[in-house]
Amino acid sequence: MRDPSLGLLKRRREGPFPVDRRRHEVLTDIPAGTNYYDSHYDTMVHKINEGGFCVLSRSSHIIMTTLGSCISVCMHDPEARVGGMNHFLLPECRGAGAGNNLSMRYGINAMETLFNEVIKRGGKKSRLVVKAFGAGKVINISNDIGARNQLFLKQYIADEGLKLAREDLGGNFPRSVIFYPSTGKAFVRILRRASDVRIGEQEERFRKKISDEFSASDIKLF
């Protein structure tokens, strides 16, 4: 006959309650492609470019980008202390599949990805604080990409029932944006030097490259 005290001894060794030994999935941060230590800010900086995004949870690191006609959206949950930033060049590309390697250059994919990754890491839609920057008319072309990006973003915010807590959109100058995903603080610096015009020129070259690539596949950009 089994000694009942053996079962009691085993429970005492393991603790008063059964131990759940299953491994729970822990979602790691999504760093930017470029990150480095900055002595001025005394922390790691994650720099994102067109089509990039970064999501950090309970981190003292910062996310940084430079914008011309592009838009960056910062999304933050103050309770979960998770946040992220994206950087998109065009509103959408009808016919471009989600698996396309340029898909994150488009607002619809960039917004959906940022939202989903923040939610996965503990964010809650009702608590999200959304801030948007960019959409400047930094080069003299008839097709105002910045204005189209603004229209897309405002419609997306309305359709999804989100609230845009702060915006710095439009104008005829590029911007530098610094975002603290753990606190939700964002800082904007207007770039007025002559050399900063190159930001818009780089964006336009990149936009034309995408347009040329998709033209070969009969996919219409708009």
C-alpha positions as CSV (number, residue, x, y, z in Angstrom):
1,M,0.0,0.0,0.0
2,R,1.3,3.5,-1.0
3,D,2.3,5.8,1.9
4,P,0.1,8.9,1.5
5,S,2.9,11.0,3.1
6,L,5.0,10.6,0.0
7,G,2.5,12.6,-2.0
8,L,2.4,15.3,0.7
9,L,6.2,15.5,0.7
10,K,6.2,15.8,-3.1
11,R,3.7,18.7,-3.0
12,R,5.8,20.4,-0.3
13,R,8.9,20.3,-2.5
14,E,7.0,21.7,-5.5
15,G,5.1,24.3,-3.5
16,P,1.5,24.5,-2.2
17,F,0.0,24.6,-5.7
18,P,0.7,22.7,-8.8
19,V,3.4,24.2,-10.9
20,D,2.6,25.2,-14.5
21,R,5.7,24.3,-16.4
22,R,4.4,25.2,-19.8
23,R,6.5,27.8,-21.6
24,H,4.6,31.0,-22.4
25,E,5.5,32.8,-25.6
26,V,7.4,36.0,-25.0
27,L,7.3,38.4,-27.9
28,T,10.6,40.1,-28.4
29,D,11.0,43.7,-29.5
30,I,11.2,44.6,-33.2
31,P,14.3,46.7,-33.5
32,A,15.0,49.0,-36.5
33,G,17.5,47.9,-39.2
34,T,20.0,50.6,-37.9
35,N,20.6,51.0,-34.2
36,Y,23.5,52.6,-32.3
37,Y,24.4,54.2,-29.0
38,D,24.0,58.0,-28.9
39,S,26.0,59.8,-26.2
40,H,23.8,62.9,-26.4
41,Y,20.7,60.9,-25.5
42,D,22.7,58.4,-23.4
43,T,20.7,55.5,-24.9
44,M,20.3,53.3,-28.0
45,V,18.8,54.9,-31.0
46,H,16.7,52.9,-33.6
47,K,16.7,54.7,-36.9
48,I,14.1,53.8,-39.4
49,N,13.9,54.8,-43.1
50,E,11.2,54.4,-45.8
51,G,9.3,51.2,-45.2
52,G,10.8,50.6,-41.8
53,F,9.1,50.2,-38.4
54,C,10.2,49.5,-34.9
55,V,8.2,48.4,-31.8
56,L,9.8,48.4,-28.3
57,S,8.3,47.3,-24.9
58,R,9.3,48.8,-21.6
59,S,12.5,50.1,-23.1
60,S,14.5,53.3,-22.5
61,H,15.6,53.3,-26.2
62,I,14.4,55.8,-28.6
63,I,13.2,55.6,-32.2
64,M,14.2,58.2,-34.8
65,T,13.5,59.1,-38.4
66,T,13.7,61.9,-40.9
67,L,10.7,62.8,-43.0
68,G,9.9,64.7,-46.2
69,S,6.6,63.9,-47.8
70,C,6.6,60.6,-45.9
71,I,4.5,60.1,-42.8
72,S,5.6,58.5,-39.5
73,V,3.0,57.4,-37.0
74,C,3.9,56.9,-33.3
75,M,1.6,54.6,-31.4
76,H,1.9,54.1,-27.6
77,D,0.0,52.4,-24.8
78,P,0.8,54.2,-21.5
79,E,-0.3,51.3,-19.3
80,A,1.5,48.5,-21.1
81,R,4.4,50.9,-21.8
82,V,4.8,49.6,-25.4
83,G,5.1,51.7,-28.4
84,G,6.4,51.9,-32.0
85,M,6.8,54.0,-35.1
86,N,6.5,53.3,-38.8
87,H,7.6,55.3,-41.9
88,F,5.6,55.0,-45.1
89,L,6.1,56.6,-48.5
90,L,2.8,56.2,-50.3
91,P,-0.8,55.6,-49.2
92,E,-1.4,52.3,-50.9
93,C,-0.7,50.2,-53.9
94,R,-3.7,48.4,-55.2
95,G,-2.7,44.9,-56.4
96,A,0.4,44.7,-54.3
97,G,0.3,41.5,-52.3
98,A,1.1,41.5,-48.6
99,G,4.1,39.4,-49.3
100,N,5.7,41.9,-51.6
101,N,9.0,43.2,-50.3
102,L,8.0,46.8,-50.8
103,S,4.6,46.5,-49.0
104,M,5.7,48.3,-45.9
105,R,6.3,51.4,-48.0
106,Y,2.6,51.7,-48.2
107,G,0.4,53.3,-45.5
108,I,-2.2,50.6,-45.3
109,N,0.3,47.9,-44.6
110,A,2.5,50.0,-42.4
111,M,-0.4,51.0,-40.2
112,E,-1.9,47.5,-39.9
113,T,1.5,46.1,-39.0
114,L,2.3,48.7,-36.4
115,F,-1.1,48.4,-34.8
116,N,-1.0,44.6,-34.7
117,E,2.5,44.4,-33.2
118,V,1.7,46.9,-30.5
119,I,-1.5,44.9,-29.6
120,K,0.4,41.6,-29.5
121,R,2.8,43.1,-26.9
122,G,0.0,44.1,-24.5
123,G,-1.3,47.2,-26.0
124,K,-5.1,47.8,-26.0
125,K,-6.9,49.7,-28.7
126,S,-8.9,51.9,-26.3
127,R,-5.7,53.1,-24.6
128,L,-3.6,53.8,-27.7
129,V,-2.2,57.3,-28.1
130,V,-1.5,58.1,-31.8
131,K,0.7,60.9,-33.1
132,A,1.6,61.6,-36.7
133,F,4.3,63.6,-38.4
134,G,5.6,64.5,-41.9
135,A,3.7,64.8,-45.2
136,G,5.6,68.0,-46.2
137,K,5.7,69.3,-49.7
138,V,9.5,69.3,-49.9
139,I,9.9,69.2,-53.7
140,N,8.2,71.1,-56.5
141,I,6.2,68.4,-58.3
142,S,2.6,68.4,-59.4
143,N,1.8,65.1,-57.6
144,D,1.6,66.1,-53.9
145,I,2.5,62.9,-52.2
146,G,2.4,64.5,-48.7
147,A,-1.2,65.7,-49.2
148,R,-2.3,62.2,-50.3
149,N,-0.6,60.6,-47.4
150,Q,-2.5,63.0,-45.0
151,L,-5.8,62.1,-46.6
152,F,-5.1,58.4,-46.3
153,L,-4.0,58.7,-42.6
154,K,-7.1,60.7,-41.5
155,Q,-9.4,58.2,-43.2
156,Y,-7.6,55.3,-41.6
157,I,-7.8,56.9,-38.2
158,A,-11.5,57.5,-38.6
159,D,-12.3,54.0,-40.0
160,E,-10.4,52.2,-37.2
161,G,-12.0,54.4,-34.4
162,L,-8.6,55.6,-33.2
163,K,-7.8,59.1,-31.9
164,L,-5.1,61.3,-33.2
165,A,-3.7,62.9,-30.1
166,R,-1.2,65.1,-31.9
167,E,-0.2,65.9,-35.5
168,D,2.5,67.9,-37.2
169,L,1.6,67.4,-40.8
170,G,2.1,69.4,-44.0
171,G,4.2,72.5,-44.6
172,N,7.1,72.8,-47.1
173,F,9.9,71.5,-45.0
174,P,11.4,68.2,-43.8
175,R,11.4,67.1,-40.2
176,S,13.4,65.0,-37.8
177,V,11.3,63.0,-35.3
178,I,12.4,61.4,-32.0
179,F,10.0,59.1,-30.2
180,Y,10.2,57.5,-26.7
181,P,8.0,54.4,-27.1
182,S,8.0,53.7,-23.3
183,T,6.6,57.1,-22.4
184,G,4.9,58.2,-25.6
185,K,6.9,61.5,-25.8
186,A,7.7,62.7,-29.2
187,F,9.9,65.6,-30.3
188,V,10.0,67.2,-33.8
189,R,12.8,69.3,-35.2
190,I,12.2,71.3,-38.4
191,L,15.1,71.0,-40.9
192,R,15.6,74.2,-42.8
193,R,19.2,73.9,-44.1
194,A,19.8,73.8,-47.8
195,S,21.3,70.4,-47.6
196,D,18.0,69.1,-46.1
197,V,16.3,69.5,-49.5
198,R,18.1,66.2,-50.3
199,I,15.6,64.4,-48.1
200,G,12.8,65.2,-50.5
201,E,14.9,64.4,-53.5
202,Q,15.8,61.0,-52.1
203,E,12.2,60.2,-51.4
204,E,11.2,61.2,-54.9
205,R,13.9,59.0,-56.5
206,F,12.8,56.1,-54.3
207,R,9.1,56.7,-55.2
208,K,10.0,56.7,-58.9
209,K,12.0,53.5,-58.5
210,I,9.0,51.8,-57.0
211,S,6.7,53.1,-59.7
212,D,9.0,51.9,-62.5
213,E,9.3,48.4,-60.9
214,F,5.5,48.0,-60.6
215,S,4.9,49.5,-64.1
216,A,6.6,46.4,-65.5
217,S,4.1,44.3,-63.7
218,D,1.0,46.3,-64.8
219,I,0.3,47.3,-61.2
220,K,-1.1,50.8,-60.8
221,L,0.2,53.0,-58.1
222,F,-2.1,55.5,-56.4
